[in-house]
Every structure is written in structure tokens, then in C-alpha cells.
Amino acid sequence: MSENNGKVRVRFAPSPTGYLHVGGARTAIYNYFFAKAMGGTFYLRIEDTDRKRYNETALHDLLRDLKWLGLQWDEGPGCEGDCGPYFQSDRLEIYHREIKKLLDSGDAYYCFCTEERLQEVRAEQEKSHVPVTGYDRHCRNISREEAEARIAAGEKYVIRLKVPETGVTEFDDMIRGHIEYQNELLDDLVLIKRDGYPTYHFASVVDDHLMGTTHVLRGDEWISSTPKHELLYKAFGWKPPVWCHLPVILDKNGGKLSKRKGAASVGDFRDLGYLPETLVNYLALLGWNPGDDREVMTLKEMIDAFTLERINPKSAMFDEKKLQWMNGQHIHMCDDTFLAGIMKEGLTGLGIDVSAEPEARIAEIVKLLKPRAHFVQDLAQMATYFFRAPTEYDEKGKAKHFGTGSKQIATEVREGLAALTDFTTPVIEKMFYDLAAATGRKVGDMVGAVRLAVSGVTAGPGLWELFEVVGKEEVLRRIDVALPLMG
Ligand code: GLU
């Protein structure tokens, strides 16, 4: 048993059955933030007692995704602490030891009903429209001696909780407030299954207690399990943790965010090119605010500002546009060397060899492009014209910028540029303004054709900087190539 010594101990307790949904990721984020904000412990417990749904790949992906998000657990798989093992399937002895206590106190009982019998009971209840369906408590009063004799004779069984037939089970939730459930509506839930494994309810309560969990922060879909958990705590005579059920995340149509309708897992968003910093920041703000109007925040800033009180009880709407915007903001905050690495890799993938490029030039390009990138992989795509001349020009751009009069303007600009001995941003800029003054044109009308000629596209970083980085010879050459296409 772990003593929490008054310190916060929280957990993320996923079942390795599928991908890590962004809703689950947000639960992990809040647990992580809360532990860090309170100087407590964040542990990872793998709830793998449903052996039919267990999936080895899901487990591997889950650990990888949590690490990628930066939510390193203090205790859990690979970081053994005092209250392991952290895989529930390695804790069977503990559950068997604990269930014995409830059998001895009469709070739990053996049930020998077969699957067929349970189905019949269900069918009968549905036919007669009884208000409360569920197990009819057929085995509730079988004596311990009889039960043990039947087990010795080889009969299969489950172990159920003896839920009080009357009264209410009540608890407080930090987000939902005070909640009451009528006991008569609760089933005698199964605690130990026919295969000897505990159910989620039983394992979760035993572990939350033995692992010293002070607060349970989990998705709102678990709120209906909480009265069952409360009853278990009561049966054991243990103090329940503080409950905190997190509101759900909806898609933009108010439905559940699911893979069927698009990206929904952490892996999906990673593959789309989102940074982990973005995803953590965005998910954290879905349902929580730092108490002021900050939006783009670092991990440390969020942890420093985190309190459970500022979790919004209303469900939150996932907005991919906003996520995209936020990714741009985080790219802006990224270390240039990191982005340079990604850009170089992308360029190599596009067949552009940048191994001989001076680092200073690469750094210059990253600086120019990063304010315009929504995704890190955009950088390479956007950077191609710094390394090779365009082989085609944007169609709409051609119609707009290569029309009548453009050749004249581009020729004048070319002459102005050719005369420069110092091909740097301020000098290039001055040349444009001087030329505008001399010809009576607007600078804005002089840039379109030459930008398209040099880059092949109509939008990009500041033109003077772009020209400087492409270099004088190459800029002039590219304008020469495009001149015959202009009107
Ligand atoms: N294993 C449950 C899940 O998959 C955990 C629920 C809880 O946090 O109690 O989400």
C-alpha cells in the first residue's frame, strides 16, 4: 500500500484495447498537470483485465503516444515505484486476497448462474417491462458452505457485490456537485469474473486504494460507475478518493468525436503534422482556462496556472481550425534547429539534396518560413524554390501577374537589381522604392510578377528577404526565364 502522506497521487488508467482518443489524452493531461501543479505523483496503470479485448499493439502505441505528448509518468510501466505492479493482469493475487475480505464480511457472494439463465432472466424482464432490469439476485442467499461445496465439485462461478436493496448512495463530484443514486436501481455487480480476472469496477477500486490515489480525474462516461465504486469503498471500510468527472469533448456538430468521422486519436493528429506541444495546449484548453485570456501556452505555463476549480462543467467542442491555428503559433515558438532538421529531412524526401548547404542559409530559410507554416511538414514544401528554380508557375498567379505591362515592369526591376552590388534586404528594398519614385508606380504593383518568376507561387515571405536568400545571380536568371511568358 502506498502512503500518500497528504500528497496528491493521481493516475491515468487506460485499457489497452484501442487507440488513444483525444478525450483520453485530455484526461491524462489534466492528471499530469494536477500532479505537477501540486508537487504530487502521476502514475500510469494499465487496466488489462479484459483479456478478450486486450491488444498488444494498442499497449505499445499508448505508451508511445503518452511519451510523445510529453506526459512522462512518475510510476508505471518502465518506472517501477512502491505500489506496483502497474499492470492489473500482474495483480491477480492482490484481487483474490481482497475479495476474500468481502466474502468473509458477507458483502460479496458467489453466483453460479449460467449465461443461459441470465439471458432468460433478461428476456423475461424485457417481456414484462419491469422498471428495474438486471440480475435477479438468485444466488444472493446461498450459504458459504454450500457455495464452497459447489466450487469444490467443479461448478463455475462469479463473485458479486451484495448491493443494499434500499437507501441511497451519494457522493460529491468536484465538477458535477452532489450526486445521489437509489440503491434499488443498482445491480449486484460482478467483481470477479468466471475466468478469475477481476472486473474493471473491482480492480479499479482496489488499486485506487492500494496505490494511494487521492483524486480520480476521469471522463464523464464513468460517472454511472461511481456509485458502485462508492459502495465498494464502503464495504471495505476505505475512504474514497475525491471524484472529478471531466466533461466530454464533442465534434463540431455536437456528436461524439470519432474516427468514423475523421481524426480522433493522438496518432491521427501526429500523422497530420501537429506538434505535441499544440495538442497538449489545445486539449488542455478544451474545458479548462488559465484564469486569463492566454491561449498559446507552454507546458510550464499551463502547469503553473492549473487548478481543478477552473475546469468547465460544460462539454467542449473540438474545433480543428483552431487547432491548426494553434499549431502555427507553436511552430513559431519552436527552436529553429529543430525545425531545420525537419525541413532538411523533408527536402531530402522531395529529392532535393541539401547536405552541402551552409547551415546559416538553412537557418535563414527557416526563419523566413516558420511564421507561415501551419504544419512542420509544410516547411520543406514551402522551401523548394530556395534550392531549385520553379519549373511551373501558379496558374491563377500567371493570369494575375503575367498580364499586359508585366514584362515592362519586370524588366525595370531586373535592371535595378542587376545594378546592385550589395544584394541584401535593405538595399533591395531601397531599390524598389527608388524605382517606384522614378517611375510613378506603386511598389505593390511591382512585386507580383517578379515574385512569381522567382518562386513560382504568389505568396511567401517578404520579397526582399526572399531575393537575398535566393541570391542575385539566380534571381536575375529566373526573371530572364519568365520574361517571355509575360505580356
Ligand atoms: N480503464 C478505464 C478506461 O479505459 C479507466 C476508467 C477510470 O479512470 O476509472 O478509461
Residues whose N, C-alpha, C, O or C-beta is under 5 A from the ligand:
A	BS01	LIG	A13 P14 S15 E47 S204 R218
